[in-house]
Amino acid sequence: CRDLTCLFVSYAGQPPSSYLDAVLDLPSEEFCALSLVNVPQSETVEGKYCFSQQYSQLDPDEEREISRALEGQSSYLDAMRAAAVAPFLQQIARAEARDQRCLIIEDGGYLAPVLMDAMARDLTVEEFARDLGHTVADARPLAALAKRRTIAAVEHTRNGFDRLERVLSAHGHLPLPTYSIAISHLKRSIESREVAASVLSAVESVLNAAGRVLSRRRCLVLGSRGAIGGELCRHLRARLDRPERALMGVDLKVTGVSAASGFTEGHQLHDLPQTHWLDTDLVIGVTGESVLRGEDIEAWLSGSDHRTLTLVSGSTKKVEFAAVMRWFDDLIQRDEARIDGAPVTLQVQEVLDPRTARAYGHRWVFEFGGKRPTKQIMTLANLTPVNFLFYGVATEIIDEVLAQLLSVSLAAARDDVEPAMVGRLLAVDRDVDAEGEPIAAPSRGSTTN
């Protein structure tokens, strides 16, 4: 591949200069490396996004065009999609000029789901670009162009898998051949265990920096029956004091309220006893959906005996706490902030390591004028995955995962998908193996383990 564009997913951690040197050492005409950087703003929790100047330099006109598109985006997901559109369409144009085709490989479902949704809705290139904040004068049907110049899409994560599934459900088919490793045995059983371990290691490091310990926390896991959530709960049951009281879970797979796992779980947060929520002081979200609400935070601030509530994302890009962030935004924009009718003074501070002064996130300090104790809500890693504050998932594991992703990508590039499988979401270990070969369904009456 002599025309590769990589839009890096950038979290709260800073890339080491040695990594950047290696990336930028590649020939610029063959490899373009891009990444967004978060720019804090006083009026919003999310801030805004622009291109990082640490990576490849764009043509000035192209950078201005993408910067205009980014101005209107209010979330990381929307910003990444706006950032991906222009380079993708330019790469398609280069492929046309050279009579070549493109392959989309994703880690989070940024481009492929919106591209295939637009193709299924028969949008033009111009309409597709406009929906994502760009101005492109091209009235050609997007579906015809993309099918002619795009081989396939390959997805890495469960979030991206679910977004593709929603497109499939909405339209009955996926316009491009589509593969995913998200539900493979390697991802669900092996990597998820190590992701959970790395999340708790990062949380514990930040807690220790503040003189606190993990074992004494009262923890709520959002997505407790998922691959990562289940592993988190397994680890926490061994780490928390009296886990039958100190651990709770919320997951849509739970019917009503259940204690079958050895701790209390609910279908929704409001299914759990209010006293359980008020006793919580650590929330770890791994659902990929917005679960916690602003009114839940208000109830905690008004009724909990704890002074600090720590919010942590374990697998997604701020999604679990989207409603809470909107509540924060609304609160800081009011002329007079109130919690449960009482006036409150709100301050936002950085959470700093006392030894290195490294920023670990933000602390929202609520002062009630002496009538109630001061409370704080800590948002670690700006609510991006907390394990990337440190080392993410260890290379020993992630290399195996990326090898599987590469294997499936090479299978997709061979462009020999069977006609009966066109239009489906081809998942490794469910529909195909890691080489892209179909997995035969078990014959009737047979037993598989």
FENBEL-V417076 format. One record per helix or strand of 2 or more residues. SS is the DSSP state (H for helix, E for strand). FROM is the first residue (numbers start at 1). TO is the last residue. Records with the same first field share a line. If there is no record, write none. Layout:
BEGIN
SS: FROM-TO ; FROM-TO
END
This chain:
BEGIN
E: 4-8 ; 31-41 ; 44-51 ; 102-106 ; 150-155 ; 177-180 ; 219-222 ; 247-250 ; 257-258 ; 264-266 ; 282-285 ; 308-313 ; 338-339 ; 342-343 ; 345-352 ; 359-367 ; 375-380 ; 425-428
H: 17-24 ; 60-71 ; 76-98 ; 112-120 ; 125-131 ; 142-149 ; 158-171 ; 185-209 ; 227-239 ; 243-246 ; 269-271 ; 274-278 ; 294-303 ; 319-333 ; 381-383 ; 386-389 ; 395-413 ; 419-421
END
